[in-house]
Structures are given as C-alpha cells and as structure tokens.
C-alpha cells in the first residue's frame, strides 16, 4: 500500500512539471519555475499584470520589457501560456488536423 501511494505521488509530481503555467494566474513561484524567467523578469510580469490581465502574447510583449518574439517562443516552449495559448509568431496560423487526412494518405 505504501509503495502504491509513493508511486502515485511520484507520478503526480512528474506530471505537474508538464503542466502549462498561465501567465494571468501564476504565482511568483510558478513564474520563477519557468526556464528563462528570473526574479527581475517575474517582477516585471507581475507589475504589468497589476494593470490588467494579458490579452495575448502580443500584449505581453508590449507591456513587459525584455519579452520579445524570440524570448516569447522560448518561454512558451518552457510551458508559459497566455489565456491557455502557446506563443505563435505573427503570420503563423495553428493548423488543425484535417478530418480524413490519414485515410487520404493511405
């Protein structure tokens, strides 16, 4: 029984490191856990967030000094999201899988 509880706890902990961190709701500690964010960048994010929630990644890049396209891509890859969405450079459109695409390729 103890082994099962330890296994469940270990699995839960490992899954939590894959969870996205929502910029509009994250605590200081959660933001600091994102690779590429340190105390000063976290402080800038929290200060900008006091003015209102971020609408999208463009809003983050406008309001937070030091966050530009390249850093937004890295932060997004590390698990940071804005309103549940990862960073997508301007002009790139997320492609939804096409229905029947796998059948057409056979």
C-alpha positions in Angstrom: 0.0 0.0 0.0 2.8 2.4 0.9 4.6 1.6 -2.3 1.4 2.4 -4.3 1.0 5.7 -2.6 4.6 6.6 -3.3 4.2 5.7 -6.9 1.0 7.8 -7.3 2.8 10.7 -5.6 5.8 10.4 -7.9 3.6 10.2 -11.0 1.6 13.2 -9.9 4.7 15.2 -9.3 6.2 14.3 -12.7 3.0 15.3 -14.4 2.9 18.6 -12.7 6.1 19.7 -14.3 4.5 19.3 -17.7 1.5 21.5 -16.8 1.3 24.8 -18.5 1.7 27.9 -16.4 -0.9 30.5 -17.1 0.7 34.0 -17.0 -2.5 35.7 -15.8 -3.0 33.4 -12.8 0.5 32.2 -11.9 2.1 33.0 -8.6 5.6 34.4 -8.3 7.0 31.0 -7.5 5.2 29.4 -10.5 6.6 32.1 -12.9 10.1 31.6 -11.4 9.8 27.9 -12.2 9.7 28.7 -15.9 13.1 28.3 -17.5 14.1 31.7 -18.8 12.3 33.7 -16.1 14.2 35.0 -13.1 13.3 37.3 -10.2 13.5 40.5 -12.2 11.5 39.3 -15.2 9.0 37.8 -12.9 8.7 41.1 -11.1 8.1 42.9 -14.4 5.4 40.4 -15.4 3.6 40.8 -12.1 3.8 44.6 -12.2 2.4 44.7 -15.7 -0.3 42.2 -14.7 -1.5 44.6 -11.9 -2.6 46.9 -14.7 -4.9 44.2 -16.1 -4.8 40.6 -17.5 -2.8 40.0 -20.6 -5.0 39.5 -23.7 -2.5 37.6 -25.8 1.3 37.2 -26.4 1.4 40.5 -28.3 0.0 42.2 -25.2 2.7 40.6 -23.1 5.5 41.7 -25.5 4.1 45.3 -25.5 3.8 45.6 -21.7 6.7 43.6 -20.4 10.2 44.9 -21.0 12.6 42.3 -22.3 9.9 39.9 -23.7 10.2 39.9 -27.5 9.4 37.3 -30.1 12.5 35.1 -29.5 12.1 35.1 -25.7 8.3 34.6 -26.0 9.0 31.5 -28.1 11.4 30.1 -25.5 9.1 30.9 -22.6 6.2 29.2 -24.4 8.3 26.2 -25.1 9.1 26.1 -21.4 5.4 25.9 -20.6 4.2 29.6 -20.3 0.8 30.3 -21.8 -1.4 33.3 -22.2 -5.1 32.6 -21.9 -4.3 28.9 -22.5 -2.4 29.5 -25.7 1.3 29.0 -26.6 3.2 31.7 -28.4 2.6 31.7 -32.2 4.8 34.2 -34.2 2.8 36.7 -36.3 1.8 35.3 -39.6 1.8 31.7 -38.4 -1.6 30.1 -38.1 -2.0 27.0 -36.0 -3.0 24.2 -38.3 -5.8 22.0 -37.1 -5.7 18.3 -38.2 -7.8 17.7 -41.2 -10.6 15.2 -41.0 -9.8 12.1 -43.0 -6.2 13.2 -43.7 -4.8 9.9 -42.5 -7.3 8.0 -44.8 -6.3 10.1 -47.8 -2.6 9.3 -47.3 -3.3 5.5 -47.4 
